[in-house]
Amino acid sequence: MNALTMVIIGVVLVAALIAAVWWGSRRTSRRAPPPTPAEQPHYPAGTDRAPGEIQEDPESNELPLRDTRLTPHNLKDGDTEH
């Protein structure tokens, strides 16, 4: 490739990048504005949860306290295959 070809490719590439930024800017400006706080959904009166949401206490993942260090072969059902 000669130098003129490289210059032409560079100019086309820069023009494509400028066009992409301009097109993205136009798309962003046409987007609807975010909702105001008054337009946000609210929880039903008298609750702090969404309808149908169930609040459960998760099972504890903690191991019981021991005097000695627990090694992998001391664990029950330590394999990952079911």
N, C-alpha and C positions, 0 to 999 in steps of 0.2 A: 504494500500500500504506500502510496506517496503522501506527502505532507498535506496536500490539498484535500484529499479524501478524509484524512484524520480531522482536519479543521471543520469540514462539513459535518462529519459525524458528531463532533463536539458541539457545534452550534445547534444541530437538531436535538441532541440530548438535553442541552440547557433549555431550549424552547419547550420541550416536552415536560421537563420538571417545572418550569414556570407555569405552564398551562395546568398541570396537576394541582399545584398549590392554589391557583386562582379558582379552579373548579371546586376544590374542597372548601375554600373560603365561601363561595357562593352557596354551597349546600348547607354549611353551618349557619349562615345568616338566615336561611329560609326555615330552619328548624323551629318548632314551637318552643316557647319559653318554658322553663320548669314550673310546676304548679306552686302556687303560693301556700303558705302554711294553712290557710283556711280551706284550701282545696284538697288537702291531704286526707286520706281515710282515717277514721277514728275508731277506737275500740267501742263496743257497745257500752251503754251506761251501766255503771256499777261493777265493772270488771276491768282487769288489766291484761286480758288475753283475747286473742282473736276468736271468733266463733268457731267451734269445733276443735279448738286446740286443747289437748289434754296435758296436764302437768303431772309428771310422774317423777319420783325420786329414782335416779339411776342406781344400778347396783354398784357397790363399792368395788373398785379395782385394786384396792390396797391389800398388801399381803400382811398377815399377822406379824406382830413384832416377835423377834427371836433373839436369843443370846448369841447364836452363831450365825455366820454368814450363810446365806442360802445360795447354793450352786445350781447350775442348770439341771443336773441329774437328780436333784432333790425335788424338783417341781413335778406335780402330777399332771398328766395330760399335756405335756410340753410340746407335743408335735403339732405341726400346723396343718396337717392333713386330716380331713374329717371323713 
